[in-house]
Amino acid sequence: MSKRPNEPILGGMRTQAVHAGEAPDPITGASAPNLVMSTTFVSEEASGFSAHDLDDNSGFLYSRWGNPTVAQLERKLSVLENAEACLCSASGMAAASGLLLGRLSQGDHLITSDTNYAGVAELVRDTLPRMGIEVTAVDASTPEKVAQALQNNTRMVLLETPANPIVRLTDIEAVAQIAHAHNADIKVVVDSTFATPIATQPLKLGADFVFHSLTKYIGGHGDALGGAVLGSREDISALRLEAGIHFGGVLSPFNAWLIMRGCGTLPIRMRAHEEAALEVARFLEGHPKVKRVIYPGLDSHPQRDLAKRQMANAGAMLTFQVENGLEVADRMAKELQVFHYAVSLGHHRSLIFWMGTEDLMNTSFRLEGEQLESYREYAGDGVFRVSIGLEDGVDLCADLDRVLG
Ligand SMILES: *Cc1c(COP(=O)(O)O)cnc(C)c1O
């Protein structure tokens, strides 16, 4: 076979999503990637035993250090995100915790977006301070707030855009400029799970790291947990040694194989997700029982200009508000036929879940004053967080209409 594995393929996003990181098997000619479940690999010569002996040219030794199937996915994701390198992990939270604990030390300061995925929000508010890391949560949708929070010991700025659950956006380029002007060594990190590389490529906008829950759009089918951190070769090598090999939350090759299959259809799925999401968002906006819809693809989104500038695809995450949300949620859980009333997002099945503001404030975000007001401006007393799947938009609208009454 002439093609070497891991040879970068030049071409458009759809070609890259299918081919990058993959190559026909040189022995069997198999067109689909191999699923290599071996935990250990036979050496052809005596070699060192510590992860410190590894470099980019080391072969495979043990699957916690590196696995051929996982490496193929890492290559594919690197190409899609325009990154030099990628480290996959067991889940999105393993990516987040590996990156935060791998980069931050006692005495360091982290600035985090005040609204983000609940697991990440709780990790930075509860665990990091226990490790002696100082944390300031700011409304990063106003870049000046990040500027005001910068300190001499600030080492990282953690953003999420669009942010869970309210779909509020952050101008990555503006924040990266502010942070790097203060100190070029500050790492700007973006959780880009809602956006996917089809919509936004944060590294091109000045971010130093991007991470994903592969469980969501990139895997796309609700059947495999996974995570990934992407960045420079040097940064990812350091992270692989500590967060990967020593913390140990590595991705199963089986999940890598499933997620790689999901990747091939990511660009066309995102188009279909966006198309159906726009149809549902417009339907909800015109519905008499609906008070407010927030979707980056609607002209009514408070940051529509930023959405147009920063997102090549408006995605399929939207929220809406109604009177008596909790009661309606209960009806939805019992009566929806097409939607699944369930957490998670980015699957081919549409998912919906009620997110009460008071609950979220008590458990995850704990915002007050101006920050709480800004959250309420997007969420009121609570929102339905909707992840539009790949069904026909007309059926999704009918399902919601029946339950909304
Ligand atoms: C789901 C999610 C995570 C966590 O990912 P898991 O794969 O569930 O561990 C992190 N960030 C965002 C934005 C998510 O949606």
The ligand as a Gaussian input file, in Angstrom:
#p B3LYP/6-31G(d) Opt

LIG

0 1
 C      -21.060000      17.210000      28.035000
 C      -20.187000      18.367000      28.160000
 C      -18.986000      18.295000      28.892000
 C      -18.584000      17.044000      29.636000
 O      -18.415000      15.975000      28.759000
 P      -18.636000      14.419000      29.174000
 O      -18.254000      13.717000      27.922000
 O      -20.075000      14.271000      29.560000
 O      -17.728000      14.153000      30.321000
 C      -18.185000      19.419000      28.950000
 N      -18.547000      20.569000      28.337000
 C      -19.686000      20.673000      27.638000
 C      -20.022000      21.966000      26.979000
 C      -20.545000      19.583000      27.518000
 O      -21.674000      19.704000      26.827000

